Amino acid sequence: MINLAIPDGHQMKHVLKFFDNIGLCLDGYNNGTLNRRPLLPPDRAPKMLKSPESIYTKVIRPQDMPTHVASNDFDLGITGTDWLKEHTIRFPLSPVEKLLGLGFGKVRIVAALHESLPVYSIEELRNFLSSFTPLDYFRIASEYTYIADDYARRKKLHKYRVIMTYGATESLIPEDAEMILENTETGSTLRKNRLRIIDTLFESEGCLIVNKNSLDNKEKKGVIESLCDLFQRGLT
């Protein structure tokens, strides 16, 4: 049995379109009445897919996937490279790795401040922080707490504190944080909240992740490779 985790939320629309392109139709995986355990009918599975009857799918949050795949709850998962990076910074020895970039759901992970601050770059931000008193903390709000901590240490943004959020991160500035690390597609939400991007950390896209131990299982490896080949066809 191959356990495949597929996403809900904003990534779901991209995955639905991708699955439609490759002919992978799951009963119950749609924007109407979402079934958290959609079915893959073997008689309607793409011919190139090996042993479709052995593939079990479940819908979970993209941010949870790397942890579940690492815990052997799933062999494979479709998430974003942002959440994979968050996971691998937290767990450097995790057995999870990126198997294939999928090209959809592209966003930038950026650092942004309120436009009232006269700061336009990381260099200017470090100078700004020199005015803080020993008791002041530079507050960074983000859903990506480990990425934020790693970024602040590498950029020497002393003295800082990372605040975990669960969405609507942009609303914390300026009262509850000085900076946010957030994903953005167009930047319109940030501009609407009078926020200025001062740095882009990296670009994220949808990706297929795998537990490396699953690839060591000969029976699972064959099914995983056929699924990967099917996904690869959707990229051409």
N, C-alpha and C positions, 0 to 999 in steps of 0.2 A: 504494500500500500504506500502510495506517495501522497503526503499531505501538503497541499498548496494553500497558502494564505493569500487572499486577494483583498484590496482595500475598499473602505467606504469613504465618505467625505468627498472633498473636491477632486481627489485623484480618480474616483470611480468613473467619472464621465470620460476621462482619457482612456482608462482601461476598457470600458465598454466599447469605445470606438476602435481600439486596437484589436480586441477580441473579434469584433465584427469583421475587420479587415482580414483576419486569418481564419475565419470560419469556426471560431471556438465559441459555441453558444451554450451558456449555462442557464438551466431552468431556475428562475427565481432571482437571478442577478440582474436587477433593473432598477430604475429610478422610481417605480411605482410602489409595489409591495415587495420590499427587499426581504429575501430569505437569507438568513445568516449562514445557512448550509445549502447553497445552491447545488444542483445536480448536473453532472455531465453525462447526458444520454449516450451510451456507446454507439448506438446506431446512427447518431447525428454528429459524431466526433470526426474531425479531419482525418482522412485516410492515412496520412503520414505519422499520426500520433500513435505511438506504441502503447498497447495495453491501457486504453482510456478507462476501462472499467476499474482499474486499480488507482485512479486519481480521485482523491477526496479533497473537496474545496470548502473553505470556511472564510467568512468575511470578518475582518478585524480592522482596528485602526492602524494606519501605516506606521505611526510612531512606536507601536508596540511590537511590530513584526520582528526586528532584529533580535530582541530579547527572547521571543517565543521560538524563533528558528534556532537560536543558540541553545535553548533548553530542550531541543529535540521534540518540541510540540509540533513543529512543521519541518518538512525537508526543504521547502522553497517558500518564498514570499515575494510579493510585488510591493515595493515601498519606494521611498525617495532616497537619493544618495545623501541628502541632508540627514535623514534619520539613521542611515547606516554609519555616517561619520560620527554622529552623536554617540552611537553605541560603541564604536571601536575606540573612541577617545576614552570612554568610561571603562571599557573592557578590552585592553590591548591584546589579550590572548584569546579572544573570542574565536570560536570555530566558524563564524559567519563571514562569508566573503561575497563580493559582487561577481555574479556569473555573466550578466549581460546588461548593458545600457539599453534602455528602451526608447529614448528620444522624445518622450512626451512628458507633460507636466513640468516643463522647465520654469524654474524660478531662480532669482538671485537671493543669496543670504547676505544681508547688508547691515551695517551699523548706521544708526540715524539718531540725530539730536533735534531738539526743538529749534526752530528757525530764529528764535530770539537770542540764542547764544552766538557770539561772534566767532564761531569755530567752523572751519571748512575742510579740515584734514586731520589725520591722526597726529601729525607733528604739532599742529596748533592745539589739539586736545591735550597733549602732554604738557604743553606750556600753560594751558588753562588750569590743569590739575595742580600745578605748582602753587596756585593761590589758595588751595584748600588748607584748612587748619588740620593739625594732627588728629582732631576728633571727627573730622568730616569723612564720609565715605562717598565715593563716586558710585552711584547705583546703576546697575545694568540689568534691565528686565528682558527676559527671553524664555521661550519654550525650550530653547537649546541651551540648557544650563552648562553642560560640559563643554560645548563649543565656545560658549561665552567665557567661561573660566580660562580655557586654553588660549583664547584670543587675547584676553586682558593681560594674561601673564606674558605672552609673547610680545605684545605691544608695550609692555611695561606701564600699564595704566594703574599705577598705585595712587592711592589706596582705594580698592574697589570692593563692592559687594554685589553678588549675583542674586537677582530675585526671580524665582520661578513663576511663570505664568501659564495659563491654560487657554490662551486665545485672547483676542482684543488687546494685544500687548501695546499697541500704539496709544491706547487711552491712558496709560500710566504716566506719560509725559505731559506736562512738566512737574506735576505735584508729587508723584511717587517714584520717579526715576529720572536720571539725567540722560540715559542713552538706552536704546533698545537694539537687540539683534533679532532681525525678523526676516521672513521670506517675502519677496514681492515679485509680482509678474510684470506690472507696468509702473509701479510707484505711485499710482493715483490715490490709494488709500493713505499713504504716508503724506502726500501733498495736502490731502483734504484735512489731515490732522496737524498741518503746519510743521511737518518734520522734514529735516534735510539729511539726505544720505551723504555721509562723509567717507565711507569705505565700502567696497564690495569684497566679502570674504571669499566666496566661491559661487559657482553655478551648480544647481541641483537639477536632476532629472529623474524620471521613473527608472527603476532598475529591478532586475530579477536577482534575488539573493539566495544563497544556498548554505546549508550546513555542510562543511567539508567532510564530515563523517558519513553523510548520506552518499557522497560520491565514492566512498570506499566500499560500499555495498554493491556488488556486481548487478544484482537484480534491479535495485533502485537506479543505479547509474544509467542503465539502458533507457528507462522511462524518462529520466531527467534529461538525457541527451536528446531524445526525440521531441520533448516539449521545448527544449532550448532551440532546436532546429526549426520548429514551427514558429516560435517567436522571432527567430532570425529572419524568417521569410517575410514577416510583417515589417521589417526595417528596410527592405530593398525597394 
